[in-house]
């Protein structure tokens, strides 16, 4: 990001390595509490333009009791999801579909760039404007998942 403007940049081949380092730190800190630690979002899709911010999803067997992990993770900007939950599966399906579908990833990148150029610093407008595109993409991702028997692979870290 430049200043407060939303900036979408070309894919950085260093993003996976940055995630691996971060994931290893999280794995060391959380141990078996984290059932999955996954690189999600646009930076997890090779070749996809993105805001230069790594998205990490930590999945727990149960979200209660939260005192052992949630405050520290949220303070660091991490999202914790229950393993097998809809929100966990949504992020993983979107990532895996975009990884398997370079044309879809290119369409998504073009949409993100156009939106970033049009909304300036309004992050909520950027997020809201992506919504219809993402939902249409997820309809296609669901059809792909049904056709190929998709299931989440192993945790990334």
C-alpha positions as CSV (number, residue, x, y, z in Angstrom):
1,X,0.0,0.0,0.0
2,X,1.2,3.5,-0.8
3,X,0.1,5.9,1.9
4,X,-3.5,4.9,2.6
5,X,-4.4,4.1,-0.9
6,X,-5.2,0.5,-1.9
7,X,-2.6,-0.8,-4.1
8,X,-2.6,-4.2,-6.0
9,X,0.8,-5.3,-7.0
10,X,2.2,-8.0,-9.3
11,X,2.7,-11.4,-7.7
12,X,5.8,-11.6,-5.6
13,X,7.6,-15.0,-5.7
14,X,8.9,-14.3,-2.2
15,X,5.4,-14.5,-0.7
16,X,5.4,-18.3,-0.2
17,X,8.7,-18.2,1.6
18,X,7.5,-15.4,3.9
19,X,4.5,-17.5,4.7
20,X,6.6,-20.6,5.4
21,X,8.6,-18.6,8.0
22,X,5.5,-17.1,9.5
23,X,3.7,-20.4,9.5
24,X,6.7,-22.1,11.2
25,X,6.6,-19.4,14.0
26,X,2.9,-19.9,14.5
27,X,3.3,-23.7,14.5
28,X,6.0,-23.5,17.1
29,X,3.9,-21.1,19.3
30,X,0.6,-23.0,18.9
31,X,1.7,-26.6,18.6
32,X,-1.2,-29.0,18.4
33,X,-3.7,-26.3,19.3
34,X,-3.6,-25.3,15.6
35,X,-5.0,-28.1,13.5
36,X,-4.2,-26.2,10.3
37,X,-2.2,-23.1,9.5
38,X,-2.8,-22.1,5.9
39,X,-1.7,-19.4,3.5
40,X,-4.9,-18.1,2.0
41,X,-6.0,-15.0,0.0
42,X,-4.5,-13.7,-3.2
43,X,-0.9,-13.9,-2.0
44,X,-1.3,-17.7,-1.8
45,X,-2.1,-18.0,-5.5
46,X,1.0,-18.1,-7.8
47,X,0.9,-15.4,-10.4
48,X,-2.1,-13.6,-8.9
49,X,-1.8,-9.8,-8.3
50,X,-2.6,-8.9,-4.7
51,X,-2.4,-6.3,-2.0
52,X,1.0,-7.0,-0.5
53,X,-0.3,-8.5,2.7
54,X,-0.1,-12.2,3.6
55,X,-3.4,-13.7,4.7
56,X,-3.0,-16.6,7.2
57,X,-5.8,-18.8,8.5
58,X,-5.3,-20.7,11.7
59,X,-7.9,-23.5,12.3
60,X,-8.7,-24.8,15.8
61,X,-10.6,-28.0,16.8
62,X,-12.9,-25.8,18.9
63,X,-13.0,-22.1,19.4
64,X,-13.7,-22.5,23.1
65,X,-11.9,-21.9,25.4
66,X,-10.3,-19.0,23.7
67,X,-8.1,-17.6,26.4
68,X,-5.1,-19.8,25.5
69,X,-4.7,-18.4,22.0
70,X,-7.3,-16.0,20.7
71,X,-6.2,-12.6,22.2
72,X,-2.6,-12.9,21.1
73,X,-3.5,-14.1,17.6
74,X,-6.2,-11.4,17.1
75,X,-3.8,-8.7,18.4
76,X,-1.3,-9.8,15.7
77,X,-4.0,-9.6,13.1
78,X,-4.7,-13.3,12.6
79,X,-8.1,-14.9,11.9
80,X,-8.9,-18.2,13.8
81,X,-11.5,-20.5,12.4
82,X,-13.0,-23.7,13.6
83,X,-11.7,-26.7,11.6
84,X,-14.3,-27.8,9.1
85,X,-16.3,-24.6,9.4
86,X,-17.9,-22.9,6.4
87,X,-15.6,-20.0,6.6
88,X,-12.5,-22.2,6.8
89,X,-13.7,-24.2,3.8
90,X,-14.6,-21.1,1.8
91,X,-11.1,-19.6,2.0
92,X,-9.5,-22.9,1.1
93,X,-11.8,-23.7,-1.8
94,X,-11.3,-20.2,-3.3
95,X,-7.5,-20.5,-2.9
96,X,-7.4,-24.0,-4.5
97,X,-9.7,-23.1,-7.3
98,X,-7.7,-20.0,-8.2
99,X,-4.5,-22.1,-8.1
100,X,-6.0,-24.6,-10.5
101,X,-7.6,-22.0,-12.8
102,X,-5.1,-19.5,-14.1
103,X,-7.8,-17.8,-16.3
104,X,-10.0,-17.2,-13.3
105,X,-7.0,-15.9,-11.3
106,X,-6.2,-13.5,-14.1
107,X,-9.9,-12.3,-14.2
108,X,-9.8,-11.8,-10.5
109,X,-6.5,-9.9,-10.7
110,X,-7.9,-7.6,-13.3
111,X,-11.0,-6.9,-11.2
112,X,-8.9,-6.2,-8.1
113,X,-6.7,-3.7,-10.0
114,X,-9.7,-1.9,-11.5
115,X,-11.4,-1.6,-8.1
116,X,-8.2,-0.5,-6.3
117,X,-7.8,2.3,-8.9
118,X,-11.4,3.4,-8.4
119,X,-11.8,3.4,-4.7
120,X,-8.7,5.3,-3.5
121,X,-8.5,4.9,0.2
122,X,-11.9,3.4,0.9
123,X,-11.1,-0.1,2.0
124,X,-14.8,-0.9,2.7
125,X,-15.8,0.1,-0.8
126,X,-13.0,-2.1,-2.2
127,X,-14.2,-5.1,-0.2
128,X,-17.9,-4.5,-0.9
129,X,-17.2,-4.0,-4.7
130,X,-15.4,-7.4,-4.8
131,X,-18.4,-9.2,-3.3
132,X,-20.5,-9.9,-6.4
133,X,-17.4,-11.0,-8.3
134,X,-16.3,-13.3,-5.5
135,X,-19.7,-14.9,-5.1
136,X,-20.0,-15.6,-8.8
137,X,-16.4,-17.0,-8.7
138,X,-17.4,-19.3,-5.8
139,X,-20.3,-20.7,-7.8
140,X,-17.9,-21.8,-10.4
141,X,-15.4,-23.0,-7.7
142,X,-18.2,-25.1,-6.2
143,X,-19.0,-26.7,-9.6
144,X,-15.2,-27.4,-10.0
145,X,-15.0,-28.9,-6.5
146,X,-18.0,-31.2,-7.2
147,X,-16.5,-32.3,-10.6
148,X,-13.0,-33.1,-9.3
149,X,-14.0,-34.3,-5.8
150,X,-12.0,-31.5,-4.1
151,X,-11.2,-31.7,-0.5
152,X,-8.7,-29.5,1.4
153,X,-5.2,-31.0,1.3
154,X,-2.7,-31.0,4.2
155,X,-2.1,-27.8,6.2
156,X,0.4,-25.4,4.7
157,X,2.4,-25.2,7.9
